[in-house]
Amino acid sequence: MPRVIFHVDMDAFFASVEQRDHPAYRGQPLIVGAPPDQRGVVCAASYEARKFGVRSAMPSRTAAKLCPQGIFVRPRMDVYRAESAQIMEILRAATSCVEKVSVDEAYLDLSESFATFTDPDAALVAALPAAKEMKLRIHAERQLTASIGIGANKFLAKLGSDFQKPDGLTLIPERDKAAFLRPLPVRSIHGVGPVTAHALEQCGIATIADLQDTKANLASVVGSWAGTLKARAFGDDDRPVDPSDERKSISAETTFLKDTDDRPTLRVALREAADDVAHALEKEALGALTVQIKVRYSDFTTLTRQIRLEDPLADAREIYRMACYLLARDRLVSAPLRLIGIGLATLVPSRGPQQLRLPL
């Protein structure tokens, strides 16, 4: 049976809801997040603000410098969650197999609806009307726009939804997927962050074409992720769409080009990981009660250490601080590391800023 996967991604979701609900904000550079005179970050930016370089997770003060005319509004998470529930109902009208990734995006598996097709690309093309209808319903009923990607797997569908934002609809056929991917930068592959991208570029791998063509030993750069990375470069991904709503954990990690115990390098990697997981928490209005640090040594020995907190945390600085605490407490940097990462578990609804309390 051909696989038909949609990735639905709402366009500038928080900012678009604010512009819909407040006509005065329409067409204006709107920034949802903390005011620039307070310590805080951008949760979302309208497309008008993005033209100035404003992006989510950026410090609000930086956003104000880039876009002095920006209008700052505080996020209304209850409103966004309620809106998300309405949108998810529209998506579930097409299929019961919906994996909600965050408040503003989801994967859908419509394969059962096209089970009679034998040609994978014919099934994908046949799914186009369903995607168009979905976009029309979201716009008509919620006065918002969504971008949808269609592919035979989650990786391609996600890539498609990012391709023509806002209000885009992109189908990536199976027969053309390798060629479609070739000109894209390696950062287009989910999981390739700045550190990994830099390490690959040091090996002469800047585009997915370079990744497809390389004969280099990728394991020396990205460790055990080498096989998955190579598969993604050719558009292959066998992950299923998981319709269970509960997200159990969030993690981010960095594999170094050369094993290192250099403290500044490790701190930079940990800060990037803390920013990544904090942004994921923020998108889903979650906090974490468990923080985990992960390290891997030259011989591939991997250790994890974790701590359970009394109050949930979601702030990147606090997550970074806890990761540093675990590293020091258990003296994990006893030899050069090939990988370091942060994981969060025991996820609960966010209760806003909390005073961090360690367990007794």
C-alpha contacts under 8 A as a table, 3 or more apart, distances in Angstrom:
res1	aa1	res2	aa2	distance
1	M	111	S	7.23
1	M	114	F	7.95
1	M	115	A	5.29
1	M	116	T	7.45
1	M	117	F	7.22
1	M	118	T	6.95
2	P	111	S	6.36
2	P	114	F	7.37
2	P	115	A	6.60
2	P	117	F	6.91
2	P	118	T	6.81
2	P	119	D	7.15
2	P	120	P	4.96
2	P	123	A	6.74
2	P	152	A	7.40
3	R	109	D	7.57
3	R	110	L	7.57
3	R	111	S	4.94
3	R	120	P	7.07
3	R	151	G	7.92
3	R	152	A	4.92
3	R	153	N	6.85
4	V	109	D	6.01
4	V	110	L	5.36
4	V	111	S	4.70
4	V	114	F	7.68
4	V	123	A	6.99
4	V	124	L	5.96
4	V	127	A	7.55
4	V	150	I	7.12
4	V	151	G	6.11
4	V	152	A	5.08
4	V	153	N	7.16
5	I	107	Y	6.90
5	I	108	L	5.63
5	I	109	D	4.73
5	I	110	L	6.13
5	I	111	S	7.13
5	I	150	I	5.80
5	I	151	G	5.45
5	I	152	A	5.66
5	I	153	N	5.71
5	I	154	K	6.37
5	I	157	A	6.26
6	F	107	Y	5.59
6	F	108	L	5.00
6	F	109	D	6.55
6	F	110	L	7.62
6	F	131	A	7.91
6	F	148	I	6.57
6	F	149	G	5.61
6	F	150	I	4.74
6	F	151	G	6.68
6	F	154	K	7.61
6	F	157	A	5.56
6	F	158	K	7.87
7	H	105	E	7.24
7	H	106	A	5.82
7	H	107	Y	4.54
7	H	108	L	6.42
7	H	148	I	5.52
7	H	149	G	5.13
7	H	150	I	6.65
7	H	154	K	7.24
7	H	157	A	5.11
7	H	158	K	5.33
7	H	160	G	7.77
7	H	161	S	6.17
8	V	105	E	5.46
8	V	106	A	5.40
8	V	107	Y	6.38
8	V	108	L	7.90
8	V	146	A	6.57
8	V	147	S	5.94
8	V	148	I	4.61
8	V	149	G	6.72
8	V	161	S	6.63
9	D	104	D	5.97
9	D	105	E	4.40
9	D	106	A	6.77
9	D	146	A	5.60
9	D	147	S	5.31
9	D	148	I	6.32
9	D	161	S	6.44
10	M	13	F	5.40
10	M	104	D	5.29
10	M	105	E	6.23
10	M	144	L	7.77
10	M	145	T	6.28
10	M	146	A	4.24
10	M	147	S	6.21
11	D	16	S	7.12
11	D	144	L	7.82
11	D	145	T	5.94
11	D	146	A	5.37
11	D	147	S	6.64
11	D	165	K	7.14
11	D	166	P	5.68
11	D	167	D	7.00
12	A	15	A	5.58
12	A	16	S	5.67
12	A	44	A	6.64
12	A	45	A	6.53
12	A	46	S	5.80
12	A	47	Y	7.05
13	F	16	S	5.08
13	F	17	V	6.16
13	F	44	A	7.62
13	F	104	D	6.29
14	F	17	V	5.30
14	F	18	E	6.44
14	F	32	V	7.01
14	F	43	C	7.88
14	F	44	A	6.06
14	F	45	A	7.85
14	F	75	P	7.45
14	F	80	Y	6.63
15	A	18	E	5.10
15	A	19	Q	6.17
15	A	30	L	6.50
15	A	31	I	6.91
15	A	32	V	6.22
15	A	44	A	6.09
15	A	45	A	5.83
15	A	46	S	5.21
16	S	19	Q	5.00
16	S	20	R	6.03
16	S	46	S	6.76
16	S	144	L	6.85
17	V	20	R	5.06
17	V	21	D	6.13
17	V	80	Y	7.48
17	V	144	L	7.38
18	E	21	D	5.15
18	E	22	H	5.87
18	E	25	Y	7.35
19	Q	22	H	5.14
19	Q	23	P	5.91
19	Q	24	A	7.46
19	Q	25	Y	5.04
19	Q	26	R	5.02
20	R	23	P	6.25
20	R	26	R	7.33
20	R	143	Q	7.02
20	R	144	L	7.60
22	H	25	Y	5.77
22	H	26	R	7.39
23	P	26	R	5.39
25	Y	28	Q	5.33
25	Y	29	P	7.83
25	Y	30	L	6.75
27	G	48	E	6.73
28	Q	46	S	7.86
28	Q	48	E	6.10
28	Q	49	A	7.57
28	Q	70	G	7.59
28	Q	71	I	7.51
29	P	45	A	7.53
29	P	46	S	6.00
29	P	47	Y	7.24
29	P	48	E	4.54
29	P	49	A	4.10
29	P	50	R	7.78
29	P	67	C	7.91
29	P	69	Q	7.25
29	P	70	G	5.02
29	P	71	I	6.20
30	L	45	A	5.88
30	L	46	S	5.26
30	L	48	E	7.16
30	L	49	A	5.99
30	L	70	G	5.76
30	L	71	I	4.86
30	L	72	F	6.19
30	L	73	V	7.55
31	I	42	V	6.74
31	I	43	C	7.72
31	I	44	A	6.11
31	I	45	A	4.57
31	I	46	S	6.49
31	I	49	A	6.87
31	I	70	G	6.44
31	I	71	I	5.83
31	I	72	F	4.79
31	I	73	V	6.32
32	V	42	V	6.02
32	V	43	C	5.49
32	V	44	A	5.11
32	V	45	A	6.07
32	V	72	F	5.81
32	V	73	V	4.99
32	V	74	R	5.64
32	V	75	P	5.65
33	G	40	G	7.29
33	G	41	V	5.96
33	G	42	V	4.50
33	G	43	C	5.00
33	G	44	A	6.93
33	G	60	S	7.14
33	G	72	F	6.62
33	G	73	V	6.09
33	G	74	R	5.03
33	G	75	P	5.81
34	A	38	Q	6.55
34	A	39	R	7.22
34	A	40	G	5.09
34	A	41	V	5.89
34	A	42	V	6.58
34	A	60	S	6.23
34	A	72	F	7.34
34	A	73	V	7.35
34	A	74	R	5.97
35	P	38	Q	5.60
35	P	39	R	7.95
35	P	40	G	7.41
35	P	60	S	6.43
35	P	61	R	7.95
35	P	72	F	5.99
35	P	73	V	7.29
35	P	74	R	7.48
36	P	39	R	7.32
36	P	40	G	7.65
36	P	60	S	4.76
36	P	61	R	4.54
36	P	62	T	7.94
36	P	63	A	7.65
36	P	64	A	6.12
36	P	72	F	7.85
37	D	61	R	6.86
38	Q	60	S	7.77
38	Q	61	R	7.84
39	R	59	P	7.54
39	R	60	S	7.31
39	R	61	R	7.78
40	G	59	P	5.87
40	G	60	S	5.82
41	V	56	S	7.45
41	V	57	A	5.40
41	V	58	M	5.37
41	V	59	P	4.20
41	V	60	S	4.81
42	V	45	A	7.25
42	V	55	R	6.93
42	V	56	S	4.93
42	V	57	A	5.14
42	V	58	M	5.37
42	V	59	P	6.15
42	V	60	S	5.54
42	V	63	A	7.56
43	C	56	S	5.07
43	C	57	A	6.08
43	C	75	P	7.43
43	C	282	E	7.52
43	C	283	K	7.85
44	A	55	R	6.75
44	A	56	S	4.98
44	A	57	A	7.97
45	A	48	E	7.87
45	A	49	A	5.77
45	A	50	R	6.21
45	A	54	V	6.61
45	A	55	R	6.10
45	A	56	S	6.61
46	S	49	A	5.25
46	S	50	R	6.27
47	Y	50	R	4.86
47	Y	51	K	6.50
48	E	51	K	5.63
48	E	52	F	7.68
49	A	52	F	5.59
49	A	53	G	7.14
49	A	54	V	5.83
49	A	67	C	6.93
49	A	70	G	6.76
50	R	53	G	5.02
50	R	54	V	4.76
50	R	55	R	6.22
51	K	54	V	7.24
52	F	66	L	5.99
52	F	67	C	5.87
53	G	63	A	7.89
53	G	66	L	6.69
53	G	67	C	8.00
54	V	58	M	7.23
54	V	63	A	5.45
54	V	66	L	6.85
54	V	67	C	7.32
55	R	58	M	5.92
55	R	63	A	7.80
57	A	275	D	7.47
57	A	279	H	6.37
58	M	62	T	6.80
58	M	63	A	6.71
59	P	62	T	5.33
59	P	63	A	6.46
60	S	63	A	4.95
60	S	64	A	6.21
61	R	64	A	5.16
61	R	65	K	6.44
62	T	65	K	5.16
62	T	66	L	6.33
63	A	66	L	5.14
63	A	67	C	5.95
63	A	68	P	7.93
64	A	67	C	5.04
64	A	68	P	4.98
64	A	69	Q	7.71
64	A	70	G	6.66
65	K	68	P	5.60
67	C	70	G	5.32
76	R	79	V	5.46
76	R	80	Y	6.46
77	M	80	Y	5.00
77	M	81	R	6.04
77	M	285	A	7.05
78	D	81	R	5.20
78	D	82	A	6.21
79	V	82	A	5.19
79	V	83	E	6.15
80	Y	83	E	5.00
80	Y	84	S	6.02
80	Y	103	V	7.36
81	R	84	S	4.97
81	R	85	A	6.31
81	R	103	V	6.38
82	A	85	A	5.19
82	A	86	Q	6.61
83	E	86	Q	5.20
83	E	87	I	6.40
84	S	87	I	5.10
84	S	88	M	6.10
84	S	103	V	5.44
84	S	104	D	6.41
85	A	88	M	5.15
85	A	89	E	6.37
86	Q	89	E	5.28
86	Q	90	I	6.73
87	I	90	I	5.15
87	I	91	L	6.49
87	I	138	I	6.82
87	I	142	R	7.68
88	M	91	L	4.98
88	M	92	R	6.14
88	M	100	K	7.92
89	E	92	R	5.07
89	E	93	A	6.43
90	I	93	A	5.34
90	I	94	A	7.46
90	I	134	M	7.31
90	I	137	R	7.36
90	I	138	I	7.19
91	L	94	A	5.65
91	L	95	T	6.97
91	L	98	V	7.41
91	L	108	L	7.81
91	L	134	M	7.07
92	R	95	T	4.99
92	R	96	S	5.24
92	R	97	C	7.48
92	R	98	V	6.59
93	A	96	S	7.38
94	A	110	L	7.64
94	A	130	A	7.65
95	T	98	V	6.83
95	T	108	L	7.05
95	T	109	D	7.11
95	T	110	L	6.21
96	S	243	P	7.66
97	C	108	L	5.83
97	C	109	D	5.56
97	C	110	L	7.47
97	C	241	V	7.06
97	C	242	D	7.28
97	C	243	P	5.23
98	V	106	A	6.66
98	V	107	Y	5.76
98	V	108	L	4.60
98	V	109	D	6.72
98	V	241	V	7.09
98	V	242	D	7.11
98	V	243	P	4.89
99	E	106	A	5.41
99	E	107	Y	5.04
99	E	108	L	6.35
99	E	241	V	5.91
99	E	242	D	5.20
99	E	243	P	4.40
99	E	244	S	6.64
99	E	245	D	6.81
100	K	103	V	7.38
100	K	105	E	6.36
100	K	106	A	4.35
100	K	107	Y	6.56
100	K	243	P	7.30
100	K	245	D	6.27
101	V	104	D	7.74
101	V	105	E	5.62
101	V	106	A	5.09
101	V	107	Y	7.29
102	S	105	E	5.43
102	S	106	A	6.96
102	S	283	K	6.19
102	S	284	E	5.18
103	V	283	K	6.51
103	V	284	E	5.58
104	D	283	K	7.97
107	Y	154	K	7.20
107	Y	241	V	6.54
108	L	241	V	6.82
109	D	112	E	7.87
109	D	241	V	6.26
110	L	113	S	5.56
110	L	114	F	7.14
111	S	114	F	5.39
111	S	115	A	6.08
112	E	115	A	5.07
114	F	117	F	5.87
114	F	123	A	5.92
114	F	126	A	7.82
114	F	127	A	7.84
115	A	118	T	7.89
117	F	120	P	7.14
117	F	122	A	6.99
117	F	123	A	5.79
118	T	122	A	7.90
118	T	123	A	7.79
119	D	122	A	5.27
119	D	123	A	6.46
120	P	123	A	5.24
120	P	124	L	6.47
120	P	152	A	7.55
120	P	174	E	7.08
121	D	124	L	4.99
121	D	125	V	6.21
121	D	173	P	5.63
121	D	174	E	6.16
121	D	175	R	7.47
122	A	125	V	5.16
122	A	126	A	6.09
123	A	126	A	5.04
123	A	127	A	6.37
124	L	127	A	5.16
124	L	128	L	6.93
124	L	150	I	7.02
124	L	151	G	6.80
124	L	152	A	7.45
124	L	171	L	7.47
124	L	173	P	7.24
125	V	128	L	5.45
125	V	171	L	7.80
126	A	129	P	6.95
127	A	130	A	5.42
127	A	131	A	6.62
128	L	131	A	5.16
128	L	132	K	6.27
129	P	132	K	5.04
129	P	133	E	6.08
130	A	133	E	5.12
130	A	134	M	6.17
131	A	134	M	5.02
131	A	135	K	6.33
131	A	148	I	7.03
131	A	169	L	7.81
132	K	135	K	5.20
132	K	136	L	6.22
132	K	169	L	7.88
133	E	136	L	5.04
133	E	137	R	6.14
134	M	137	R	5.21
134	M	138	I	6.28
135	K	138	I	5.23
135	K	139	H	6.24
135	K	145	T	6.93
135	K	146	A	6.19
135	K	147	S	7.73
135	K	148	I	7.94
136	L	139	H	5.17
136	L	140	A	5.98
137	R	140	A	5.07
137	R	141	E	5.74
137	R	142	R	7.79
138	I	141	E	5.43
138	I	142	R	5.35
138	I	143	Q	6.74
138	I	144	L	6.21
138	I	145	T	6.65
138	I	146	A	7.37
139	H	142	R	5.50
139	H	143	Q	4.47
139	H	144	L	4.87
139	H	145	T	5.57
140	A	143	Q	5.65
140	A	144	L	7.94
145	T	166	P	7.38
145	T	167	D	5.49
146	A	166	P	7.08
146	A	167	D	5.25
146	A	168	G	7.16
147	S	161	S	5.24
147	S	162	D	7.35
147	S	164	Q	7.49
147	S	165	K	6.10
147	S	166	P	6.13
147	S	167	D	4.76
147	S	168	G	4.42
147	S	169	L	5.80
148	I	157	A	7.70
148	I	160	G	6.86
148	I	161	S	4.54
148	I	167	D	7.94
148	I	168	G	6.19
148	I	169	L	4.93
148	I	170	T	6.55
149	G	156	L	7.48
149	G	157	A	4.46
149	G	158	K	6.01
149	G	159	L	6.82
149	G	160	G	3.94
149	G	161	S	3.92
149	G	162	D	7.50
149	G	168	G	7.99
149	G	169	L	5.87
149	G	170	T	4.95
149	G	171	L	5.91
149	G	172	I	7.81
150	I	156	L	7.15
150	I	157	A	4.67
150	I	160	G	6.34
150	I	161	S	7.67
150	I	169	L	7.86
150	I	170	T	6.22
150	I	171	L	4.61
150	I	172	I	6.34
151	G	154	K	7.18
151	G	156	L	5.17
151	G	157	A	4.65
151	G	160	G	7.59
151	G	171	L	6.08
151	G	172	I	5.39
151	G	173	P	6.59
151	G	174	E	7.52
152	A	156	L	6.90
152	A	157	A	7.32
152	A	173	P	7.78
152	A	174	E	6.92
153	N	156	L	5.67
153	N	157	A	6.24
153	N	236	D	7.36
153	N	237	D	5.85
153	N	238	D	6.81
153	N	239	R	7.48
154	K	157	A	5.10
154	K	158	K	6.00
154	K	237	D	6.80
154	K	239	R	6.97
154	K	240	P	7.79
154	K	241	V	7.56
155	F	158	K	5.31
155	F	159	L	6.20
155	F	190	H	7.94
155	F	232	R	7.42
155	F	235	G	7.10
155	F	236	D	7.63
155	F	237	D	6.24
156	L	159	L	5.00
156	L	160	G	6.05
156	L	172	I	6.68
156	L	235	G	6.48
157	A	160	G	5.03
157	A	161	S	6.35
157	A	171	L	7.73
157	A	172	I	7.59
158	K	161	S	5.28
158	K	162	D	6.58
159	L	162	D	5.35
159	L	163	F	6.33
159	L	188	S	7.56
160	G	163	F	5.11
160	G	164	Q	7.63
160	G	169	L	7.41
160	G	170	T	5.04
160	G	171	L	6.37
160	G	172	I	6.69
161	S	164	Q	6.94
161	S	165	K	7.17
161	S	168	G	6.81
161	S	169	L	6.75
161	S	170	T	6.48
162	D	165	K	5.91
163	F	168	G	7.38
163	F	170	T	6.95
164	Q	167	D	7.29
164	Q	168	G	4.69
164	Q	169	L	6.90
164	Q	170	T	7.10
165	K	168	G	5.07
172	I	176	D	7.03
172	I	177	K	6.12
172	I	180	F	7.65
173	P	176	D	5.41
173	P	177	K	5.96
174	E	177	K	5.25
175	R	178	A	7.81
176	D	179	A	5.48
176	D	180	F	5.97
177	K	180	F	4.97
177	K	181	L	6.17
177	K	234	F	7.07
177	K	235	G	5.96
178	A	181	L	5.26
178	A	182	R	6.35
178	A	233	A	7.38
178	A	234	F	5.01
178	A	235	G	6.18
179	A	182	R	5.31
179	A	183	P	7.95
180	F	183	P	7.17
181	L	184	L	5.61
181	L	208	I	6.20
181	L	209	A	7.25
181	L	233	A	7.02
181	L	234	F	7.36
181	L	235	G	7.42
182	R	207	T	6.79
182	R	208	I	4.95
182	R	209	A	4.12
182	R	210	D	7.81
182	R	212	Q	7.69
182	R	233	A	7.98
183	P	207	T	6.18
183	P	208	I	6.45
183	P	209	A	6.21
184	L	188	S	6.50
184	L	207	T	5.60
184	L	208	I	5.73
184	L	209	A	7.65
185	P	188	S	5.65
185	P	206	A	5.96
185	P	207	T	4.15
185	P	208	I	5.83
186	V	189	I	5.83
186	V	192	V	6.92
186	V	197	A	6.56
186	V	205	I	7.68
186	V	206	A	5.91
186	V	207	T	4.94
186	V	208	I	5.21
186	V	211	L	7.70
187	R	190	H	7.15
187	R	192	V	5.30
187	R	193	G	6.45
187	R	194	P	7.66
187	R	197	A	6.27
188	S	192	V	7.49
189	I	192	V	5.78
189	I	232	R	7.09
189	I	233	A	7.78
190	H	193	G	7.94
192	V	195	V	7.88
192	V	196	T	5.59
192	V	197	A	5.93
193	G	196	T	5.45
193	G	197	A	5.92
193	G	254	T	7.92
194	P	197	A	5.08
194	P	198	H	6.04
195	V	198	H	5.16
195	V	199	A	6.24
195	V	254	T	6.70
195	V	255	T	7.80
195	V	256	F	7.44
195	V	269	A	7.48
196	T	199	A	5.00
196	T	200	L	6.18
196	T	221	V	7.90
196	T	222	V	7.30
196	T	254	T	6.69
196	T	255	T	6.59
196	T	256	F	7.20
196	T	257	L	7.85
197	A	200	L	5.13
197	A	201	E	6.08
197	A	206	A	7.48
198	H	201	E	4.98
198	H	202	Q	6.18
199	A	202	Q	5.15
199	A	203	C	6.79
199	A	221	V	6.69
199	A	256	F	7.11
199	A	257	L	5.31
200	L	203	C	5.14
200	L	204	G	6.57
200	L	205	I	5.06
200	L	206	A	6.76
200	L	221	V	7.01
201	E	204	G	4.85
201	E	205	I	4.64
201	E	206	A	5.05
202	Q	205	I	7.18
204	G	210	D	7.46
205	I	208	I	7.66
205	I	210	D	5.02
205	I	211	L	5.94
205	I	214	T	7.73
206	A	210	D	6.39
206	A	211	L	7.81
207	T	210	D	5.20
207	T	211	L	6.55
208	I	211	L	4.80
208	I	212	Q	6.09
208	I	233	A	5.76
209	A	212	Q	5.02
209	A	213	D	6.16
209	A	233	A	7.76
210	D	213	D	5.19
210	D	214	T	5.81
211	L	214	T	5.36
211	L	230	K	6.90
211	L	233	A	6.38
212	Q	230	K	6.88
212	Q	233	A	5.83
212	Q	234	F	6.74
217	N	220	S	5.92
217	N	221	V	7.66
218	L	221	V	5.23
218	L	222	V	6.07
218	L	223	G	7.13
218	L	226	A	5.28
219	A	222	V	5.21
219	A	223	G	4.12
219	A	224	S	6.09
219	A	225	W	7.18
219	A	226	A	5.13
220	S	223	G	5.80
220	S	257	L	7.14
221	V	226	A	7.96
221	V	255	T	6.98
221	V	256	F	6.70
221	V	257	L	4.98
221	V	258	K	7.74
222	V	225	W	5.66
222	V	226	A	5.71
222	V	255	T	5.46
222	V	256	F	7.31
222	V	257	L	7.52
223	G	226	A	5.95
223	G	255	T	6.98
224	S	227	G	7.08
225	W	228	T	5.41
225	W	229	L	6.09
226	A	229	L	5.12
226	A	230	K	6.19
227	G	230	K	5.24
227	G	231	A	6.24
228	T	231	A	5.03
228	T	232	R	6.18
229	L	232	R	5.14
229	L	233	A	6.33
230	K	233	A	5.10
230	K	234	F	6.87
231	A	234	F	5.42
231	A	235	G	6.43
231	A	236	D	5.13
231	A	237	D	6.98
232	R	235	G	4.79
232	R	236	D	5.20
232	R	237	D	6.44
233	A	236	D	7.50
247	R	250	I	7.98
247	R	347	L	7.47
248	K	345	A	6.17
248	K	346	T	6.74
248	K	347	L	6.51
249	S	343	G	7.09
249	S	344	L	5.54
249	S	345	A	4.52
249	S	346	T	7.11
249	S	347	L	6.85
250	I	277	V	6.25
250	I	280	A	7.44
250	I	281	L	7.97
250	I	343	G	5.75
250	I	344	L	5.18
250	I	345	A	6.66
251	S	273	A	7.79
251	S	277	V	6.07
251	S	341	G	7.27
251	S	342	I	5.65
251	S	343	G	4.11
251	S	344	L	6.12
252	A	273	A	5.13
252	A	274	A	7.74
252	A	276	D	6.59
252	A	277	V	6.39
252	A	341	G	5.61
252	A	342	I	5.65
252	A	343	G	6.57
253	E	269	A	7.89
253	E	273	A	6.03
253	E	339	L	7.03
253	E	340	I	5.62
253	E	341	G	3.74
253	E	342	I	6.27
254	T	269	A	6.46
254	T	273	A	7.68
254	T	339	L	5.56
254	T	340	I	5.56
254	T	341	G	6.13
255	T	338	R	5.70
255	T	339	L	4.33
255	T	340	I	6.75
256	F	259	D	6.07
256	F	260	T	7.46
256	F	337	L	7.82
256	F	338	R	5.31
256	F	339	L	6.05
257	L	338	R	7.62
258	K	338	R	6.72
259	D	297	Y	7.69
259	D	298	S	6.59
259	D	336	P	5.24
259	D	337	L	4.95
259	D	338	R	4.45
259	D	339	L	7.87
260	T	265	T	7.82
260	T	266	L	7.89
260	T	335	A	7.99
260	T	336	P	4.37
260	T	337	L	5.14
260	T	338	R	6.67
261	D	265	T	7.86
261	D	266	L	7.10
261	D	333	V	6.50
261	D	335	A	6.47
261	D	336	P	4.39
261	D	337	L	6.05
262	D	265	T	5.45
262	D	266	L	6.29
263	R	266	L	5.08
263	R	267	R	6.04
264	P	267	R	5.06
264	P	268	V	6.24
265	T	268	V	5.25
265	T	269	A	6.38
266	L	269	A	5.14
266	L	270	L	6.13
266	L	340	I	7.66
267	R	270	L	5.05
267	R	271	R	6.08
268	V	271	R	5.16
268	V	272	E	6.27
269	A	272	E	5.18
269	A	273	A	6.25
269	A	340	I	7.41
269	A	341	G	7.95
270	L	273	A	5.02
270	L	274	A	6.03
270	L	320	Y	6.47
270	L	323	A	7.56
270	L	340	I	7.33
270	L	341	G	6.73
270	L	342	I	7.30
271	R	274	A	5.00
271	R	275	D	6.08
271	R	316	A	7.77
271	R	317	R	7.98
271	R	320	Y	6.00
272	E	275	D	5.13
272	E	276	D	6.19
273	A	276	D	5.06
273	A	277	V	6.25
273	A	341	G	6.46
273	A	342	I	6.17
274	A	277	V	5.38
274	A	278	A	5.94
274	A	316	A	5.11
274	A	317	R	7.31
274	A	319	I	5.81
274	A	320	Y	5.39
274	A	342	I	6.84
275	D	278	A	5.17
275	D	279	H	6.06
275	D	316	A	5.20
276	D	279	H	5.24
276	D	280	A	6.39
277	V	280	A	5.02
277	V	281	L	6.23
277	V	316	A	7.64
277	V	342	I	7.84
277	V	343	G	7.74
277	V	344	L	7.61
278	A	281	L	5.04
278	A	282	E	6.12
278	A	314	A	5.62
278	A	315	D	5.99
278	A	316	A	5.14
278	A	319	I	7.67
279	H	282	E	5.01
279	H	283	K	6.23
279	H	316	A	7.99
280	A	283	K	5.27
280	A	284	E	6.63
281	L	284	E	5.37
281	L	285	A	5.87
281	L	286	L	4.90
281	L	287	G	6.24
281	L	314	A	6.34
282	E	285	A	4.90
282	E	286	L	6.31
282	E	314	A	7.16
283	K	286	L	7.87
285	A	349	P	6.09
285	A	350	S	5.37
286	L	314	A	7.17
286	L	347	L	6.26
286	L	348	V	5.48
286	L	349	P	4.46
286	L	350	S	4.39
287	G	312	P	4.95
287	G	313	L	5.11
287	G	314	A	4.94
287	G	347	L	5.66
287	G	348	V	5.33
287	G	349	P	5.86
287	G	350	S	4.62
287	G	351	R	7.48
288	A	291	V	7.14
288	A	312	P	4.80
288	A	313	L	5.38
288	A	314	A	6.47
288	A	344	L	5.92
288	A	345	A	5.82
288	A	346	T	5.71
288	A	347	L	4.60
288	A	348	V	6.24
289	L	308	R	5.73
289	L	309	L	5.13
289	L	310	E	6.84
289	L	311	D	6.32
289	L	312	P	4.62
289	L	313	L	6.69
289	L	344	L	7.63
289	L	345	A	6.57
289	L	346	T	5.33
289	L	347	L	6.42
289	L	348	V	7.56
290	T	306	Q	6.80
290	T	307	I	5.71
290	T	308	R	4.51
290	T	309	L	6.19
290	T	344	L	5.65
290	T	345	A	4.99
290	T	346	T	5.69
290	T	347	L	7.89
291	V	306	Q	5.48
291	V	307	I	5.54
291	V	308	R	6.68
291	V	319	I	7.38
291	V	322	M	7.18
291	V	323	A	7.33
291	V	342	I	7.31
291	V	343	G	5.97
291	V	344	L	4.84
291	V	345	A	6.61
292	Q	304	T	6.63
292	Q	305	R	5.57
292	Q	306	Q	4.05
292	Q	307	I	6.56
292	Q	323	A	7.11
292	Q	326	L	7.97
292	Q	342	I	5.71
292	Q	343	G	4.83
292	Q	344	L	6.10
292	Q	345	A	7.96
293	I	304	T	5.55
293	I	305	R	5.43
293	I	306	Q	6.22
293	I	323	A	5.80
293	I	326	L	6.70
293	I	327	L	7.21
293	I	340	I	7.54
293	I	341	G	5.92
293	I	342	I	4.83
293	I	343	G	6.33
294	K	302	T	7.19
294	K	303	L	5.81
294	K	304	T	4.44
294	K	305	R	6.74
294	K	339	L	7.80
294	K	340	I	5.59
294	K	341	G	5.01
294	K	342	I	6.17
294	K	343	G	7.57
295	V	302	T	5.71
295	V	303	L	5.46
295	V	304	T	6.51
295	V	332	L	7.42
295	V	337	L	6.69
295	V	338	R	7.71
295	V	339	L	5.52
295	V	340	I	4.56
295	V	341	G	6.58
296	R	300	F	5.70
296	R	301	T	5.57
296	R	302	T	4.26
296	R	303	L	6.41
296	R	337	L	5.73
296	R	338	R	5.64
296	R	339	L	4.94
296	R	340	I	6.58
297	Y	300	F	5.23
297	Y	301	T	5.41
297	Y	302	T	6.51
297	Y	335	A	7.02
297	Y	336	P	6.36
297	Y	337	L	4.62
297	Y	338	R	5.46
297	Y	339	L	7.09
298	S	301	T	7.31
298	S	336	P	6.88
298	S	337	L	6.32
298	S	338	R	5.89
300	F	338	R	7.97
305	R	326	L	6.79
305	R	330	D	7.89
306	Q	326	L	7.12
307	I	326	L	7.80
308	R	358	L	7.94
308	R	359	P	7.05
309	L	312	P	6.79
309	L	356	L	7.99
309	L	357	R	6.65
309	L	358	L	5.61
309	L	359	P	5.76
310	E	357	R	6.22
310	E	358	L	6.71
310	E	359	P	6.21
311	D	354	Q	7.11
311	D	355	Q	7.84
311	D	356	L	6.53
311	D	357	R	6.62
312	P	348	V	7.30
312	P	350	S	7.14
312	P	351	R	7.67
312	P	354	Q	7.48
312	P	356	L	7.96
313	L	318	E	7.16
313	L	319	I	7.28
313	L	350	S	7.88
313	L	353	P	7.66
313	L	354	Q	6.93
313	L	356	L	7.13
314	A	318	E	7.50
314	A	319	I	7.09
314	A	350	S	7.52
314	A	353	P	7.93
315	D	318	E	5.38
315	D	319	I	6.25
315	D	353	P	7.85
316	A	319	I	5.06
316	A	320	Y	6.05
317	R	320	Y	5.08
317	R	321	R	6.10
318	E	321	R	4.94
318	E	322	M	6.17
318	E	356	L	7.86
319	I	322	M	5.19
319	I	323	A	6.24
320	Y	323	A	5.09
320	Y	324	C	6.26
321	R	324	C	5.17
321	R	325	Y	6.16
322	M	325	Y	4.89
322	M	326	L	6.26
323	A	326	L	5.21
323	A	327	L	6.27
323	A	342	I	6.92
324	C	327	L	5.07
324	C	328	A	6.21
325	Y	328	A	5.25
325	Y	329	R	5.88
326	L	329	R	5.01
326	L	330	D	6.15
327	L	330	D	5.73
327	L	331	R	5.72
327	L	332	L	5.25
327	L	333	V	6.92
328	A	331	R	4.90
328	A	332	L	6.84
328	A	333	V	7.98
331	R	334	S	6.24
332	L	335	A	7.94
333	V	336	P	6.84
333	V	337	L	7.21
337	L	340	I	7.07
344	L	347	L	7.45
351	R	354	Q	7.44
